[in-house]
């Protein structure tokens, strides 16, 4: 993947054309009239006569009529690729409890992106209070993407799996719906599609991938997937970018960098300076999600109890 | 004199046509099965949403019913194998009863687990993508092994009876065809008898570890998780002891019914009930012992995570059911059956019913309350998710599977002698010679 194609030296004139073509190729691909993605192959596109030069995958310069250029449909990665994960990465999340006051923007953004309905939220924001006299706080939970995931251990068909980049995903085309993983998960993070998911025709038409978890399928388990499709595009998971208070930091442990969209910080320093911890450490699941304790809270706990409408006004 | 006794035995133990009660009973079972099947069709159409299971109570009575079937099937190995190996003389009339209970139960255990699957259409994935590290795969392996061994264990001792049936029984064309198909090759030669004897002996030995495994592995479906109420090293032994109890209870109920209906008082005597009563007491005490371990030790500590679960059983939503099961399903049978009068057939039958029904609800108490006591609080879901009461579809399907198992037993009894004829004759001969 890091290997660059051999570039053929070009004359001044053709180089300009080439750059133009390359720019077009950024959003488009040279296509033979037979389009593999749609049935349009049958309907002939009239040649415009205007030719553009493109660099083929083998490193040759080729010339294609502009009319044949089509944007690449956004295709998810193959199932094999989705099971392997991204090499060299180790994704990690840090949730800053001092900044959360139950706005639930993370939840609604997540639900919207993954066609999740209200009663099966992947992200939950729990009101927590350890003991009678301790301070209450809001605790958002995602899938913990454990290092030793109990759900993966018990799956009889390898429908839920752990990737090299640390993400735990579900293959809804493989899942048999035994729900053993739900019983095994101590974080209650998994939800089940008890009925046929209510989806619009557009949502239904989406090409399924374990990386997008969309569209959800009846009789299978779903959960937070750390949005690997977004990461592949170089973007942040939906919850991270949706939170106005910068509660969620997301990043790569190998690079030792996490960001909440505005601040980009060293993961190790953040965890060290603000005494990061993980949930239910005693179980030995080794989550990839860290928490920063709810000290010096930005908002009083009661703020989070107000209804949505009040918060907006 | 000898042949007279033999003829009498053959005559007494021949399969009998259903009387009026038999026809009514069978019809009711078939109707229940059909209703259950209809409910299952509705579940296939609409998904598991027709059940009351939701994201917290993600396992309900389908799973507890599955555990119940696996549990009761253990009796096959208890009565046939353990008693055979330890040379318990009075077991003969009970062996076939317990073995058909085992076969019927294990068949419906497999069906019950399919019923619980969200995607039964992908059942083959279990074989195509099998992952050996999952306790479900262990269960698939041991259950299929146990089913195979149990069927053989039912079939081999049946072989010598088949020629007797072919010779003496005037059945329908189908019945005669069935007997010939299954056993016309059995001539009772010395070589055949030796082979059968050896096979049965090997199976008796093999089936014991397999039987212990099926229920131990089933307990591991729970014990391999972190959940309060399941996270216990006691679980294998706890499940196995409970399984022997319910199995013995099931045999007591069945032997009472067959004895009464087929007038087998000469063969299933009060002595048999007396023996089984003593065994029930022992097994109930054993199960009680494990229950004490299972609940009292965590209750002594009352760890925070356990507290919610334990309190829901002791004083909360499930307390009535919990204490009824402990009391009626274990303590009362122990007390009643300690007395010789309590071990008479009728009280034995009632106590057997207590044990079996108690055991069914006990499995429910093991499965669902734990799921409703998660580590993080039940939150941000519709209020109904915090409770579980089965829907009519779940009841219909579950009752359908129970009726189905009873139907298999009923049909078997209609077609084959429920008490082994050949073995009974042999024993009578031995007795005769001694006199």
Interface residues (C-beta under 8 A of the other chain):
Chain A: X119 X120 X121 X124 X125 X126 X127 X141 X150 X153 X154 X155 X156 X157 X158 X159 X174 X175 X176 X177 X178 X179 X180 X182 X183 X184 X186 X187 X188 X190 X191 X192 X193 X194 X195 X196 X218 X219 X220 X221 X280 X283
Chain B: X46 X47 X48 X49 X51 X53 X54 X55 X56 X58 X59 X116 X117 X118 X119 X122 X123 X125 X126 X128 X129 X130 X131 X133 X134 X135 X136 X137 X140 X221 X222 X224 X225 X226 X227 X371 X374 X375 X376 X377 X378 X379 X380 X381 X382 X385
